[in-house]
């Protein structure tokens, strides 16, 4: 990636930009679901704050896609369509998979929980009846990057300062890039 491209992508984005991109992503996922009539995996990153696409996020996306694609191949689930995007609102990817949507979500939730970088990935599954939640599968909620409590509770209450969250993300990413991995206090 050139320095110019990095400068363009590594900029603060507004809430309006993030929400507009979420709508566009949702429309692409719905279109893929209708076209292929198979579950759609939506892949985004868990990056708090206004900077969603900095050089390390490319590594997070690539490592995540390698893990997801490896899991799908291991399970014998064919990828019928795939795309990746790297934009100021954050990297994202989409996969259409020939699999049972509930089994797919369970496998991807396991990947989020077990992989050293998995806590930084958001792997959603959209099936014919809509999105499939961890709660629907009786899986525990995602954990906070810092304290290990339920992430949604810490996020809603803004329990942790943004610099601390970003430092935890940088530590995980730095540990991964160095060949080891660091989790901090959260799982």
ChimeraX commands (.cxc) that place a marker at each C-alpha (Angstrom):
marker #1 position 0.00,0.00,0.00 radius 0.5
marker #1 position 1.37,3.41,-0.84 radius 0.5
marker #1 position 1.77,6.20,1.69 radius 0.5
marker #1 position -0.84,8.25,-0.14 radius 0.5
marker #1 position -3.41,5.45,0.08 radius 0.5
marker #1 position -2.66,5.02,3.78 radius 0.5
marker #1 position -3.18,8.73,4.42 radius 0.5
marker #1 position -6.53,8.66,2.64 radius 0.5
marker #1 position -7.75,5.62,4.55 radius 0.5
marker #1 position -6.31,6.51,7.97 radius 0.5
marker #1 position -8.57,9.40,8.76 radius 0.5
marker #1 position -11.27,10.03,11.28 radius 0.5
marker #1 position -14.70,9.00,10.04 radius 0.5
marker #1 position -17.98,10.37,11.28 radius 0.5
marker #1 position -20.79,8.37,12.82 radius 0.5
marker #1 position -22.85,9.26,9.75 radius 0.5
marker #1 position -20.23,7.67,7.47 radius 0.5
marker #1 position -20.10,4.53,9.59 radius 0.5
marker #1 position -23.90,4.22,9.64 radius 0.5
marker #1 position -24.20,4.86,5.88 radius 0.5
marker #1 position -21.59,2.18,5.20 radius 0.5
marker #1 position -23.43,-0.22,7.53 radius 0.5
marker #1 position -26.56,0.28,5.42 radius 0.5
marker #1 position -24.64,-0.35,2.18 radius 0.5
marker #1 position -23.02,-3.47,3.67 radius 0.5
marker #1 position -26.40,-4.74,4.84 radius 0.5
marker #1 position -27.86,-4.21,1.36 radius 0.5
marker #1 position -24.94,-6.14,-0.24 radius 0.5
marker #1 position -25.41,-8.98,2.25 radius 0.5
marker #1 position -29.17,-9.13,1.66 radius 0.5
marker #1 position -28.64,-9.11,-2.09 radius 0.5
marker #1 position -26.13,-11.97,-1.83 radius 0.5
marker #1 position -28.54,-13.94,0.38 radius 0.5
marker #1 position -31.36,-13.48,-2.12 radius 0.5
marker #1 position -29.18,-14.34,-5.12 radius 0.5
marker #1 position -27.44,-17.43,-3.73 radius 0.5
marker #1 position -30.06,-18.56,-1.18 radius 0.5
marker #1 position -27.21,-19.58,1.13 radius 0.5
marker #1 position -25.95,-18.08,4.39 radius 0.5
marker #1 position -23.86,-14.94,4.17 radius 0.5
marker #1 position -20.91,-14.27,6.47 radius 0.5
marker #1 position -20.28,-10.60,7.15 radius 0.5
marker #1 position -16.78,-9.86,8.44 radius 0.5
marker #1 position -15.89,-6.56,10.10 radius 0.5
marker #1 position -13.40,-5.50,12.73 radius 0.5
marker #1 position -13.96,-4.39,16.29 radius 0.5
marker #1 position -12.24,-1.00,16.20 radius 0.5
marker #1 position -13.65,1.64,18.56 radius 0.5
marker #1 position -13.18,5.31,17.88 radius 0.5
marker #1 position -13.14,7.42,14.74 radius 0.5
marker #1 position -10.09,5.83,13.04 radius 0.5
marker #1 position -11.31,2.56,11.52 radius 0.5
marker #1 position -8.72,1.90,8.79 radius 0.5
marker #1 position -5.08,2.22,9.76 radius 0.5
marker #1 position -2.20,0.04,8.50 radius 0.5
marker #1 position -2.67,-2.65,11.19 radius 0.5
marker #1 position -6.29,-3.20,10.23 radius 0.5
marker #1 position -5.15,-4.69,6.93 radius 0.5
marker #1 position -3.24,-7.34,8.91 radius 0.5
marker #1 position -6.33,-7.99,11.05 radius 0.5
marker #1 position -8.50,-8.46,7.96 radius 0.5
marker #1 position -6.01,-10.70,6.18 radius 0.5
marker #1 position -5.40,-12.88,9.26 radius 0.5
marker #1 position -9.14,-13.12,9.83 radius 0.5
marker #1 position -9.92,-14.09,6.27 radius 0.5
marker #1 position -7.17,-16.71,6.33 radius 0.5
marker #1 position -8.66,-18.15,9.52 radius 0.5
marker #1 position -12.25,-18.05,8.23 radius 0.5
marker #1 position -11.37,-19.51,4.84 radius 0.5
marker #1 position -9.28,-22.20,6.53 radius 0.5
marker #1 position -12.17,-23.14,8.82 radius 0.5
marker #1 position -14.60,-23.28,5.91 radius 0.5
marker #1 position -12.23,-25.51,3.92 radius 0.5
marker #1 position -11.64,-27.74,6.95 radius 0.5
marker #1 position -15.40,-28.22,7.32 radius 0.5
marker #1 position -15.84,-28.82,3.58 radius 0.5
marker #1 position -18.09,-25.78,3.22 radius 0.5
marker #1 position -17.77,-24.23,-0.24 radius 0.5
marker #1 position -17.42,-20.48,-0.61 radius 0.5
marker #1 position -19.81,-19.55,-3.42 radius 0.5
marker #1 position -18.89,-15.88,-3.47 radius 0.5
marker #1 position -16.47,-13.66,-1.64 radius 0.5
marker #1 position -15.41,-10.04,-1.57 radius 0.5
marker #1 position -13.19,-7.84,0.57 radius 0.5
marker #1 position -13.13,-4.08,0.93 radius 0.5
marker #1 position -10.64,-1.76,2.57 radius 0.5
marker #1 position -12.10,1.70,3.07 radius 0.5
marker #1 position -12.00,4.57,5.59 radius 0.5
marker #1 position -14.96,3.14,7.54 radius 0.5
marker #1 position -12.93,-0.03,8.11 radius 0.5
marker #1 position -12.01,-3.23,6.35 radius 0.5
marker #1 position -14.80,-5.68,5.69 radius 0.5
marker #1 position -15.47,-8.86,3.81 radius 0.5
marker #1 position -18.39,-11.00,2.75 radius 0.5
marker #1 position -18.58,-14.73,2.07 radius 0.5
marker #1 position -21.54,-16.75,0.79 radius 0.5
marker #1 position -21.16,-20.27,2.16 radius 0.5
marker #1 position -22.81,-23.59,1.34 radius 0.5
marker #1 position -23.50,-24.61,4.94 radius 0.5
marker #1 position -26.24,-24.85,7.53 radius 0.5
marker #1 position -26.51,-21.29,8.93 radius 0.5
marker #1 position -26.67,-22.41,12.59 radius 0.5
marker #1 position -23.65,-24.70,12.24 radius 0.5
marker #1 position -21.80,-21.94,10.42 radius 0.5
marker #1 position -22.50,-19.38,13.16 radius 0.5
marker #1 position -21.46,-21.83,15.88 radius 0.5
marker #1 position -18.17,-22.56,14.08 radius 0.5
marker #1 position -17.43,-18.87,13.49 radius 0.5
marker #1 position -18.26,-17.95,17.09 radius 0.5
marker #1 position -15.75,-20.61,18.15 radius 0.5
marker #1 position -13.17,-19.00,15.89 radius 0.5
marker #1 position -13.87,-15.58,17.42 radius 0.5
marker #1 position -13.38,-17.09,20.88 radius 0.5
marker #1 position -10.30,-19.24,20.22 radius 0.5
marker #1 position -8.13,-17.39,17.71 radius 0.5
marker #1 position -5.59,-14.95,19.22 radius 0.5
marker #1 position -7.03,-12.13,17.09 radius 0.5
marker #1 position -10.61,-13.41,17.13 radius 0.5
marker #1 position -11.80,-10.89,19.71 radius 0.5
marker #1 position -11.02,-8.17,17.16 radius 0.5
marker #1 position -13.24,-9.75,14.49 radius 0.5
marker #1 position -16.99,-9.53,14.17 radius 0.5
marker #1 position -18.22,-12.54,12.19 radius 0.5
marker #1 position -21.94,-12.27,11.53 radius 0.5
marker #1 position -24.09,-14.87,9.81 radius 0.5
marker #1 position -27.21,-13.93,7.90 radius 0.5
marker #1 position -29.53,-16.81,7.09 radius 0.5
marker #1 position -32.98,-17.01,5.48 radius 0.5
marker #1 position -34.64,-16.03,8.78 radius 0.5
marker #1 position -32.25,-13.12,9.41 radius 0.5
marker #1 position -29.15,-12.67,11.52 radius 0.5
marker #1 position -28.10,-15.47,13.85 radius 0.5
marker #1 position -27.01,-14.33,17.30 radius 0.5
marker #1 position -24.82,-16.01,19.87 radius 0.5
marker #1 position -27.80,-15.83,22.23 radius 0.5
marker #1 position -29.94,-17.87,19.82 radius 0.5
marker #1 position -27.31,-20.64,20.02 radius 0.5
marker #1 position -26.99,-20.35,23.82 radius 0.5
marker #1 position -23.40,-19.15,23.46 radius 0.5
marker #1 position -21.86,-16.71,25.94 radius 0.5
marker #1 position -21.64,-13.07,24.92 radius 0.5
marker #1 position -18.41,-11.56,23.58 radius 0.5
marker #1 position -16.04,-10.41,26.30 radius 0.5
marker #1 position -14.56,-6.96,26.86 radius 0.5
marker #1 position -11.05,-6.44,25.52 radius 0.5
marker #1 position -9.92,-5.09,28.88 radius 0.5
marker #1 position -11.85,-6.54,31.79 radius 0.5
marker #1 position -13.48,-9.71,30.52 radius 0.5
marker #1 position -17.05,-8.65,31.34 radius 0.5
marker #1 position -19.74,-8.72,28.65 radius 0.5
marker #1 position -18.49,-6.41,25.89 radius 0.5
marker #1 position -21.89,-4.88,25.15 radius 0.5
marker #1 position -22.22,-3.70,28.76 radius 0.5
marker #1 position -18.80,-2.04,28.80 radius 0.5
marker #1 position -19.42,-0.51,25.39 radius 0.5
marker #1 position -22.82,0.92,26.32 radius 0.5
marker #1 position -21.55,2.38,29.58 radius 0.5
marker #1 position -18.26,3.52,28.04 radius 0.5
marker #1 position -16.53,1.82,30.95 radius 0.5
marker #1 position -13.05,2.15,29.46 radius 0.5
marker #1 position -11.25,5.11,27.91 radius 0.5
marker #1 position -10.70,4.88,24.14 radius 0.5
marker #1 position -6.87,5.08,24.47 radius 0.5
marker #1 position -6.91,2.01,26.73 radius 0.5
marker #1 position -9.03,0.04,24.25 radius 0.5
marker #1 position -6.80,1.03,21.34 radius 0.5
marker #1 position -3.70,0.08,23.34 radius 0.5
marker #1 position -5.20,-3.38,23.97 radius 0.5
marker #1 position -5.87,-3.76,20.24 radius 0.5
marker #1 position -2.33,-2.63,19.40 radius 0.5
marker #1 position -0.90,-5.09,21.94 radius 0.5
marker #1 position -2.79,-8.02,20.42 radius 0.5
marker #1 position -1.85,-7.01,16.92 radius 0.5
marker #1 position 1.78,-6.37,17.88 radius 0.5
marker #1 position 2.01,-9.74,19.60 radius 0.5
marker #1 position 0.53,-11.44,16.54 radius 0.5
marker #1 position 2.89,-9.69,14.14 radius 0.5
marker #1 position 5.87,-10.59,16.36 radius 0.5
marker #1 position 4.94,-14.26,16.19 radius 0.5
marker #1 position 3.40,-14.51,19.63 radius 0.5
marker #1 position 0.25,-13.01,20.95 radius 0.5
marker #1 position -0.85,-10.86,23.81 radius 0.5
marker #1 position -4.36,-10.86,25.22 radius 0.5
marker #1 position -4.16,-8.39,28.07 radius 0.5
marker #1 position -6.79,-9.05,30.71 radius 0.5
marker #1 position -9.71,-10.05,28.50 radius 0.5
marker #1 position -9.99,-13.39,26.71 radius 0.5
marker link #1:1,2 radius 0.2
marker link #1:2,3 radius 0.2
marker link #1:3,4 radius 0.2
marker link #1:4,5 radius 0.2
marker link #1:5,6 radius 0.2
marker link #1:6,7 radius 0.2
marker link #1:7,8 radius 0.2
marker link #1:8,9 radius 0.2
marker link #1:9,10 radius 0.2
marker link #1:10,11 radius 0.2
marker link #1:11,12 radius 0.2
marker link #1:12,13 radius 0.2
marker link #1:13,14 radius 0.2
marker link #1:14,15 radius 0.2
marker link #1:15,16 radius 0.2
marker link #1:16,17 radius 0.2
marker link #1:17,18 radius 0.2
marker link #1:18,19 radius 0.2
marker link #1:19,20 radius 0.2
marker link #1:20,21 radius 0.2
marker link #1:21,22 radius 0.2
marker link #1:22,23 radius 0.2
marker link #1:23,24 radius 0.2
marker link #1:24,25 radius 0.2
marker link #1:25,26 radius 0.2
marker link #1:26,27 radius 0.2
marker link #1:27,28 radius 0.2
marker link #1:28,29 radius 0.2
marker link #1:29,30 radius 0.2
marker link #1:30,31 radius 0.2
marker link #1:31,32 radius 0.2
marker link #1:32,33 radius 0.2
marker link #1:33,34 radius 0.2
marker link #1:34,35 radius 0.2
marker link #1:35,36 radius 0.2
marker link #1:36,37 radius 0.2
marker link #1:37,38 radius 0.2
marker link #1:38,39 radius 0.2
marker link #1:39,40 radius 0.2
marker link #1:40,41 radius 0.2
marker link #1:41,42 radius 0.2
marker link #1:42,43 radius 0.2
marker link #1:43,44 radius 0.2
marker link #1:44,45 radius 0.2
marker link #1:45,46 radius 0.2
marker link #1:46,47 radius 0.2
marker link #1:47,48 radius 0.2
marker link #1:48,49 radius 0.2
marker link #1:49,50 radius 0.2
marker link #1:50,51 radius 0.2
marker link #1:51,52 radius 0.2
marker link #1:52,53 radius 0.2
marker link #1:53,54 radius 0.2
marker link #1:54,55 radius 0.2
marker link #1:55,56 radius 0.2
marker link #1:56,57 radius 0.2
marker link #1:57,58 radius 0.2
marker link #1:58,59 radius 0.2
marker link #1:59,60 radius 0.2
marker link #1:60,61 radius 0.2
marker link #1:61,62 radius 0.2
marker link #1:62,63 radius 0.2
marker link #1:63,64 radius 0.2
marker link #1:64,65 radius 0.2
marker link #1:65,66 radius 0.2
marker link #1:66,67 radius 0.2
marker link #1:67,68 radius 0.2
marker link #1:68,69 radius 0.2
marker link #1:69,70 radius 0.2
marker link #1:70,71 radius 0.2
marker link #1:71,72 radius 0.2
marker link #1:72,73 radius 0.2
marker link #1:73,74 radius 0.2
marker link #1:74,75 radius 0.2
marker link #1:75,76 radius 0.2
marker link #1:76,77 radius 0.2
marker link #1:77,78 radius 0.2
marker link #1:78,79 radius 0.2
marker link #1:79,80 radius 0.2
marker link #1:80,81 radius 0.2
marker link #1:81,82 radius 0.2
marker link #1:82,83 radius 0.2
marker link #1:83,84 radius 0.2
marker link #1:84,85 radius 0.2
marker link #1:85,86 radius 0.2
marker link #1:86,87 radius 0.2
marker link #1:87,88 radius 0.2
marker link #1:88,89 radius 0.2
marker link #1:89,90 radius 0.2
marker link #1:90,91 radius 0.2
marker link #1:91,92 radius 0.2
marker link #1:92,93 radius 0.2
marker link #1:93,94 radius 0.2
marker link #1:94,95 radius 0.2
marker link #1:95,96 radius 0.2
marker link #1:96,97 radius 0.2
marker link #1:97,98 radius 0.2
marker link #1:98,99 radius 0.2
marker link #1:99,100 radius 0.2
marker link #1:100,101 radius 0.2
marker link #1:101,102 radius 0.2
marker link #1:102,103 radius 0.2
marker link #1:103,104 radius 0.2
marker link #1:104,105 radius 0.2
marker link #1:105,106 radius 0.2
marker link #1:106,107 radius 0.2
marker link #1:107,108 radius 0.2
marker link #1:108,109 radius 0.2
marker link #1:109,110 radius 0.2
marker link #1:110,111 radius 0.2
marker link #1:111,112 radius 0.2
marker link #1:112,113 radius 0.2
marker link #1:113,114 radius 0.2
marker link #1:114,115 radius 0.2
marker link #1:115,116 radius 0.2
marker link #1:116,117 radius 0.2
marker link #1:117,118 radius 0.2
marker link #1:118,119 radius 0.2
marker link #1:119,120 radius 0.2
marker link #1:120,121 radius 0.2
marker link #1:121,122 radius 0.2
marker link #1:122,123 radius 0.2
marker link #1:123,124 radius 0.2
marker link #1:124,125 radius 0.2
marker link #1:125,126 radius 0.2
marker link #1:126,127 radius 0.2
marker link #1:127,128 radius 0.2
marker link #1:128,129 radius 0.2
marker link #1:129,130 radius 0.2
marker link #1:130,131 radius 0.2
marker link #1:131,132 radius 0.2
marker link #1:132,133 radius 0.2
marker link #1:133,134 radius 0.2
marker link #1:134,135 radius 0.2
marker link #1:135,136 radius 0.2
marker link #1:136,137 radius 0.2
marker link #1:137,138 radius 0.2
marker link #1:138,139 radius 0.2
marker link #1:139,140 radius 0.2
marker link #1:140,141 radius 0.2
marker link #1:141,142 radius 0.2
marker link #1:142,143 radius 0.2
marker link #1:143,144 radius 0.2
marker link #1:144,145 radius 0.2
marker link #1:145,146 radius 0.2
marker link #1:146,147 radius 0.2
marker link #1:147,148 radius 0.2
marker link #1:148,149 radius 0.2
marker link #1:149,150 radius 0.2
marker link #1:150,151 radius 0.2
marker link #1:151,152 radius 0.2
marker link #1:152,153 radius 0.2
marker link #1:153,154 radius 0.2
marker link #1:154,155 radius 0.2
marker link #1:155,156 radius 0.2
marker link #1:156,157 radius 0.2
marker link #1:157,158 radius 0.2
marker link #1:158,159 radius 0.2
marker link #1:159,160 radius 0.2
marker link #1:160,161 radius 0.2
marker link #1:161,162 radius 0.2
marker link #1:162,163 radius 0.2
marker link #1:163,164 radius 0.2
marker link #1:164,165 radius 0.2
marker link #1:165,166 radius 0.2
marker link #1:166,167 radius 0.2
marker link #1:167,168 radius 0.2
marker link #1:168,169 radius 0.2
marker link #1:169,170 radius 0.2
marker link #1:170,171 radius 0.2
marker link #1:171,172 radius 0.2
marker link #1:172,173 radius 0.2
marker link #1:173,174 radius 0.2
marker link #1:174,175 radius 0.2
marker link #1:175,176 radius 0.2
marker link #1:176,177 radius 0.2
marker link #1:177,178 radius 0.2
marker link #1:178,179 radius 0.2
marker link #1:179,180 radius 0.2
marker link #1:180,181 radius 0.2
marker link #1:181,182 radius 0.2
marker link #1:182,183 radius 0.2
marker link #1:183,184 radius 0.2
marker link #1:184,185 radius 0.2
marker link #1:185,186 radius 0.2
marker link #1:186,187 radius 0.2
view
